[in-house]
Amino acid sequence: MDTDGLLYGSTPNEECLFLERLEENHYNTYTSKKHAEKNWFVGLKKNGSCKRGPRTHYGQKAILFLPLPVSSD
């Protein structure tokens, strides 16, 4: 996540670190570690595109992710 709150793909760097929080409703939320003071979350819109960090806040459905187990097959 860059300084404008946009998600992008890149080689690993300090902007690629996110804090994972396990919520009491069994969903996970992810916040940018570099921009932790801004409370920017990773979020997806209904059409599947990324939501900008400044447009996210706690309580939105767009920031909730449900972890699913991966089979070893």
Residue frames as a rotation matrix with the C-alpha (Angstrom) as fourth column:
MET 1
0.592 0.806 0.000 0.00
0.806 -0.592 0.000 0.00
0.000 0.000 -1.000 0.00
ASP 2
-0.345 -0.757 0.555 1.52
0.741 -0.582 -0.334 3.30
0.576 0.296 0.762 -1.05
THR 3
-0.906 -0.125 -0.404 1.27
0.375 -0.678 -0.632 6.73
-0.195 -0.725 0.661 0.61
ASP 4
-0.693 0.715 -0.091 -2.05
-0.676 -0.601 0.427 7.40
0.251 0.357 0.900 -1.20
GLY 5
-0.249 0.592 0.766 -3.61
-0.637 0.496 -0.590 4.17
-0.729 -0.635 0.254 0.11
LEU 6
0.507 0.393 -0.767 -3.50
-0.855 0.345 -0.388 2.29
0.113 0.852 0.511 -3.20
LEU 7
0.443 -0.332 0.833 -2.73
-0.154 0.887 0.436 -1.43
-0.883 -0.321 0.341 -3.27
TYR 8
0.571 -0.327 -0.753 -0.17
-0.806 -0.047 -0.590 -2.58
0.157 0.944 -0.291 -5.81
GLY 9
0.953 -0.286 0.105 1.96
0.269 0.952 0.149 -5.63
-0.143 -0.114 0.983 -6.55
SER 10
0.543 -0.839 0.028 5.73
-0.711 -0.477 -0.518 -5.50
0.448 0.261 -0.855 -6.13
THR 11
-0.075 -0.661 -0.747 8.76
0.259 0.710 -0.654 -7.32
0.963 -0.243 0.118 -4.83
PRO 12
0.504 0.339 -0.794 8.78
0.815 0.118 0.568 -7.52
0.286 -0.933 -0.217 -1.01
ASN 13
-0.548 -0.618 0.563 9.47
0.270 -0.768 -0.580 -4.19
0.791 -0.166 0.588 0.72
GLU 14
-0.962 0.100 -0.254 8.28
0.231 -0.192 -0.954 -2.26
-0.144 -0.976 0.162 3.78
GLU 15
-0.544 0.815 -0.200 5.02
-0.828 -0.560 -0.033 -1.26
-0.139 0.148 0.979 2.07
CYS 16
-0.211 0.426 -0.880 4.15
-0.477 0.741 0.473 -4.95
0.853 0.519 0.047 1.62
LEU 17
-0.885 -0.127 -0.447 3.81
0.302 0.574 -0.761 -5.69
0.354 -0.809 -0.470 5.34
PHE 18
-0.123 0.924 0.362 0.32
-0.462 -0.376 0.803 -5.92
0.879 -0.068 0.473 6.81
LEU 19
-0.881 -0.050 0.470 -0.94
-0.465 0.269 -0.843 -6.58
-0.084 -0.962 -0.261 10.32
GLU 20
-0.441 0.734 -0.517 -3.52
-0.001 0.576 0.818 -9.36
0.898 0.361 -0.253 10.48
ARG 21
-0.741 0.298 0.602 -6.22
-0.667 -0.219 -0.712 -9.07
-0.081 -0.929 0.361 13.12
LEU 22
-0.770 0.521 -0.368 -8.49
0.396 0.843 0.365 -11.98
0.500 0.135 -0.855 13.99
GLU 23
-0.562 0.644 0.519 -11.93
-0.677 -0.719 0.160 -10.52
0.476 -0.261 0.840 14.66
GLU 24
-0.713 0.329 0.619 -14.47
-0.433 0.488 -0.758 -11.99
-0.552 -0.808 -0.205 17.08
ASN 25
0.407 0.899 -0.162 -16.84
-0.663 0.169 -0.729 -12.70
-0.628 0.404 0.665 14.15
HIS 26
0.338 -0.407 0.849 -14.25
0.329 0.896 0.299 -15.16
-0.882 0.179 0.436 12.71
TYR 27
0.895 -0.121 0.429 -13.20
0.379 -0.302 -0.875 -12.78
0.236 0.946 -0.224 9.93
ASN 28
-0.012 -0.947 -0.321 -9.73
0.901 -0.150 0.407 -11.31
-0.433 -0.285 0.855 9.46
THR 29
0.986 0.164 -0.009 -8.81
0.145 -0.892 -0.428 -7.70
-0.079 0.421 -0.904 8.77
TYR 30
0.142 -0.974 0.175 -5.51
0.988 0.150 0.034 -6.41
-0.060 0.168 0.984 7.42
THR 31
0.953 0.072 -0.294 -3.97
0.090 -0.995 0.048 -2.99
-0.289 -0.073 -0.955 8.06
SER 32
0.581 -0.784 0.218 -0.88
0.163 -0.150 -0.975 -1.47
0.798 0.602 0.040 6.53
LYS 33
0.454 -0.498 -0.738 2.05
0.888 0.185 0.421 -1.74
-0.073 -0.847 0.527 8.95
LYS 34
-0.596 -0.743 0.305 3.81
0.776 -0.630 -0.020 1.27
0.207 0.225 0.952 7.44
HIS 35
-0.634 0.456 0.624 0.67
-0.218 -0.880 0.422 3.42
0.742 0.132 0.657 7.64
ALA 36
-0.449 0.451 -0.771 -0.68
0.756 0.651 -0.059 1.95
0.475 -0.610 -0.634 10.91
GLU 37
-0.791 0.114 -0.602 -1.29
0.378 -0.683 -0.625 5.39
-0.482 -0.722 0.497 12.45
LYS 38
-0.793 0.494 -0.356 -3.75
-0.609 -0.634 0.477 6.15
0.010 0.595 0.804 9.62
ASN 39
-0.371 0.642 0.671 -5.88
-0.206 0.647 -0.734 3.01
-0.905 -0.411 -0.108 10.25
TRP 40
-0.053 0.292 -0.955 -6.00
-0.997 -0.061 0.036 2.10
-0.048 0.954 0.295 6.56
PHE 41
0.067 0.180 0.981 -7.41
-0.271 0.950 -0.155 -1.36
-0.960 -0.256 0.112 5.87
VAL 42
-0.977 -0.181 -0.114 -7.14
-0.175 0.369 0.913 -3.64
-0.123 0.912 -0.392 2.87
GLY 43
-0.188 0.977 0.103 -10.60
-0.158 0.073 -0.985 -3.65
-0.969 -0.202 0.141 1.32
LEU 44
-0.924 -0.019 0.381 -12.40
0.354 0.329 0.875 -4.89
-0.143 0.944 -0.298 -1.78
LYS 45
-0.555 0.768 -0.319 -15.35
-0.770 -0.620 -0.154 -3.29
-0.316 0.160 0.935 -3.54
LYS 46
0.273 0.778 0.566 -18.38
-0.358 0.628 -0.690 -5.28
-0.893 -0.015 0.450 -4.72
ASN 47
0.891 0.057 -0.451 -16.93
-0.454 0.147 -0.879 -5.43
0.017 0.987 0.157 -8.24
GLY 48
0.816 -0.577 -0.035 -13.68
0.576 0.807 0.129 -6.97
-0.047 -0.125 0.991 -6.90
SER 49
0.252 -0.757 0.603 -11.44
0.284 -0.538 -0.794 -3.94
0.925 0.372 0.080 -7.32
CYS 50
-0.398 -0.532 -0.748 -9.31
0.873 0.032 -0.487 -2.62
0.283 -0.846 0.451 -4.46
LYS 51
0.784 0.610 0.114 -10.62
0.504 -0.733 0.456 0.06
0.362 -0.300 -0.882 -2.18
ARG 52
-0.008 -0.808 0.589 -8.28
0.016 -0.589 -0.808 2.95
1.000 0.003 0.018 -1.35
GLY 53
-0.516 -0.344 -0.785 -6.97
0.715 0.331 -0.615 2.96
0.472 -0.878 0.075 2.22
PRO 54
-0.994 0.101 0.031 -8.41
-0.102 -0.838 -0.536 6.37
-0.029 -0.536 0.843 3.17
ARG 55
-0.317 0.937 -0.145 -11.88
-0.787 -0.174 0.592 5.19
0.530 0.302 0.793 2.12
THR 56
-0.026 0.265 -0.964 -11.85
0.271 0.930 0.248 2.22
0.962 -0.255 -0.096 4.50
HIS 57
-0.407 -0.134 0.904 -12.76
-0.804 -0.417 -0.424 2.17
0.433 -0.899 0.062 8.16
TYR 58
-0.999 -0.001 0.037 -13.60
-0.022 0.826 -0.563 -0.33
-0.030 -0.564 -0.825 10.87
GLY 59
-0.341 0.934 0.110 -17.12
-0.149 0.061 -0.987 -1.72
-0.928 -0.353 0.119 10.54
GLN 60
0.078 0.332 -0.940 -17.24
-0.972 -0.186 -0.146 -1.89
-0.223 0.925 0.308 6.74
LYS 61
0.759 0.240 0.606 -17.96
-0.128 0.967 -0.222 -5.25
-0.639 0.091 0.764 5.13
ALA 62
0.887 -0.405 -0.221 -15.35
-0.262 -0.049 -0.964 -4.47
0.379 0.913 -0.149 2.46
ILE 63
0.038 -0.953 0.300 -12.48
-0.901 -0.162 -0.402 -5.00
0.432 -0.255 -0.865 4.93
LEU 64
0.241 0.134 0.961 -13.60
-0.732 0.675 0.090 -8.41
-0.637 -0.725 0.261 6.23
PHE 65
-0.120 -0.361 -0.925 -11.85
-0.842 0.530 -0.098 -11.49
0.526 0.767 -0.368 4.85
LEU 66
0.721 0.425 0.548 -12.80
-0.641 0.709 0.294 -15.07
-0.263 -0.563 0.784 5.65
PRO 67
-0.383 -0.918 -0.101 -9.79
-0.906 0.352 0.235 -17.41
-0.180 0.182 -0.967 5.85
LEU 68
0.777 0.600 -0.193 -10.34
-0.630 0.750 -0.202 -20.76
0.024 0.278 0.960 4.16
PRO 69
0.250 -0.706 0.663 -8.27
-0.276 0.605 0.747 -23.92
-0.928 -0.369 -0.044 4.69
VAL 70
0.229 -0.289 -0.929 -6.12
-0.971 0.005 -0.241 -25.07
0.075 0.957 -0.280 1.79
SER 71
0.911 0.102 0.399 -5.97
-0.157 0.982 0.107 -28.77
-0.381 -0.160 0.911 1.00
SER 72
0.006 -1.000 -0.023 -2.58
-0.599 -0.022 0.801 -30.39
-0.801 0.009 -0.599 0.38
ASP 73
0.474 0.259 0.842 -3.80
0.377 0.804 -0.459 -32.34
-0.796 0.535 0.283 -2.69
